[in-house]
Amino acid sequence: MSAKTLPRIAFFEFTSCEGCQLTVVDTLQDHPELLNAVEIVQFREAMSERGDNYQIAFIEGSCTRPSDEAKLKEIRAKAQIVVALGACAHLGGVNAIRNRMALPEVREYVYGEKAAWFETYPARPIEAVIKVDASLPGCPIDRNEFAMAVTHLLQGRLPNLPDYPLCIECKLLENVCMYQRGKTCLGPITRAGCAAICPSYGDGCEGCRGLIPKPNWAAMKAVLREHGMTDAEIDSRLTMFLTYQTMQLEAKAAEG
């Protein structure tokens, strides 16, 4: 098969640490066969060449500036498939924490007297601006899940990700529940698929893969309170990665 017939892939970044793209680089070292199956035309973390003719676009980072929208729409217009890469693109990520504060105060805190130099607005996930065909969650993404997703895309199908709670993975791995170890965890409301990496190493899930469908929000908060967390601590835990989603749920609840 000639390079001209290979699917063309491009990687883009918005507001993020670019850790998910570094995970992609690591993954491709372990899966060189993927490099033989695609043509990467744009990937700032790994190459200096830039091509604008692509079929699949992987986007890392959240939308945090008005000028981001035009670029996102340009990518959407060119790509047949758009994939949100990681928690920032998928959920708004840690960038969205600032959405709970007054934006002028945040700008002044970060930029000081030069705050007016920088354009910014509330952080949003990519799907709040353009249509997203698939999302690869996590902070950073799971390398095996990325390899699987690319394989599925090459087969003409979208990635099929778990939508059940992380607790199921913990049980399959025979992990002792974090609550039985005197700690807390968001596993009951968080999407599985990461092989329960945090609980497996003794730390509770913080929700970087997003919420399961129809999470029992009230029950989760009640359990956290039962295990000694204050409302302020619960709010901090739930908004580490889930600020955008929690604010949407709160807005819906306020509407009745």
N, C-alpha and C positions, 0 to 999 in steps of 0.2 A: 504494500500500500504506500503510495507516495505521500509526502508531507502535505501536498495540496488537498488531499482528500480527508485528512485527519480533522476531527472536531477542533475548532479553535477556541481557546480558553483565555480569559483575562481576569486578573485580580486587581481590585481597587480597595483603597482604604479611605475612611473618613475619620471621625474622632475616635481614636482607639490607641492601644499600646502596640498594635500590630503583632501581638503575640500569637494570634491565630494563624497569620501568614507564616510566622517562623515555625509553627507546628506543621504547616503544609510542607515547608522545605525539609523538615526532619522526616516527614512521612514519605516524601518522594525518594529519599535516600534508601529507605527500607523497601520501597515498591517501585523500582526502576521500570518495571513493565508498564506502569501508567504513563511514564514519559514517552514511551514508544507508541502509545495509543492516542495521544493528543498533541496538539501544537499550542504551546503557550506563547501568546503574542504580546502579553503585557503582564509584568510582575515585578514591581519596583524593588521588592526585597531580594530578588534573585537574578535580575537581568537589567541591562541598561536599554535594550531595544524596546520600542513602543509601537505596537500595531493597533489600529482602530477597527479592524475587521474581525469580529469575534462572534461566536454563537452562544457561549456560556459565560456568564459573568459571576464571579464570586466577590461579594462585597463585605468587607470588614468595617466595623465602626458605626456609630450612630450619627444621625443627622442633627447637627447642633448650630448650624448657621443658615440664614436665608439663601446664601449662594450655593449651599450644598444641594438644594432642590433641583436647580437647573442641571447640574452634573448628573444627579441620580436619574433624572428623566431622560437625559441623553443616553445614559447606559441602558436604560430600559428600552428605549427606542431601537437600539442596535442589537441587543441580545435577544435570542429566542428563549433563553432560560436565565433567570436571575436567582442566585442562591445567597441568602443572608448567612454570613460566616461568623459564628461566635455570638456571645451574649450581647455585645454592644449593638450589633446589627439586628439581632433577633429580638432583644428585649429593651433596648435603650441602654442597658448595662449600668455600670456604676456611674456613668456620666449623668444619668437621669436623677441621681440623688439630689442634685441642685434644684430640680423642679419643685421641691417642697419649700424652697426659700424664695424670697423676693429677688428677682434677677438683677436689679441694680446693685443690691447688696453683695451678691455673689461676684459680679463683675468688679466691683471696687475691692473686694477682698483678694481676688486673684491678681488683678492687673494694677491696683492702686490708682495713682493719678493718671495713668495711661489707659484707663478703662474704655474711654471713648474711641480708642484706636482700633478696637477689635469688635467685629460683629459677632453676635451670638444670640441665641434664643433657647427656649426649653428643649432639652434633648429628647429625641424620639427614635424609635426603631425604624428601620428602612421601610417596612411595610406601611408605615403611617404616611409615606410620601409616594411610593410606587408599588405596583403589584410585585409580590415576591412569590416565586414558584415553589421554593423549598427553603428550609432553614436548617443549619447545622448548629445546634446549641452548644453551650459550654463556655467556660473561661479558664483556659483556652478550649478550643474544640478537641474532641477525642480523635487521635490520629487514625485509629482503626475505623471509626465511623466516617471519616473523610474518605479513606480509601474505598470503603463500601459505597459511599455516595457517588463517587466518580464512576465506579464500576456500574452502578445502576443507571446513571445518566448516559453512559456509553451504550447501554442496552436499550435506551429509549424509554426509560421509566424513571419516575421521581424516587428519591430516597424514602424508604419506609421506616420511620423512626418510632420508638416505643412511646406510648401515651399513657402508660401505667405508672404508679408511684415507685419511687426509688426503693421503698421498703421491700418490694418484691425481689429486687436484685440482692438486697442485703440478706434476705432469707435464703435465696438460692446459694449465696456465698457462705452461708452459715455464720454470718457476723452476729456478734452479741449486740443487741439493740443499744443505741447510744443512751437512751433513757434509762436502761438498766445499768449503765456505766456511770450514772450521775451527771450526764451531759444532755444537751438538747440538740434537736435535729429537725430540719424541714422536710425530711424524707416522705412523710405522709401526703404532702401536697406538691412535691417536686417530680418532674418528669425523669424517668430512668434513662439508661443508655450509656452511662459513664463507667459501668462496672463498680458503682458505689465506691469510687476511689477515696473520697474523703472519709466516710465512716470506716472503710477498710484500714485506714491509717490512723484511726482514733479521733477524727474530728467530725462534728456534725455537718450535715449538708446545709449550704447557705442559699440554694436555689438558683445557681447559675444557669441551669438548663430550662428554667421557666416552670410554669404551673401545669399540672395535669388538667384535663378538661373537668370543669365543675368541681374545683377544690372546695373542701369543707373548711372555709376560712374561719368561721366562728369556733369550730371544734379545735382547730390548730392553735388558735390563740388561747383557748381554755387550757389545753394541754401544757402549753408553754408557761402559763401562769401557775398551774399546779406544780410545775417543776422549778418554781422560784424566780421566774423572770418578771420584772416590772413591765408596765405598759410601755415605758420609754425604751427599755431593752428589747421588747418584742418589736416595736416599731423600727428600731435600728436593724434588727435581724431581718425583718421582712422586706426592708427597703434597700438592702445591700445590692441586690440585683433586680428586685421586683418593683421598684418605685413606679415605673410607668404603668404596670399592670395593676398595682394596688390603687393608684389614683383613679384609674378607669373604673375599677370596681366600686370605689367610694363615690364616684360621680353617679354611677348607675343607681346605687343605693339611695343617694340623696334625691334622685328623681322619683323614687318610689317604686 
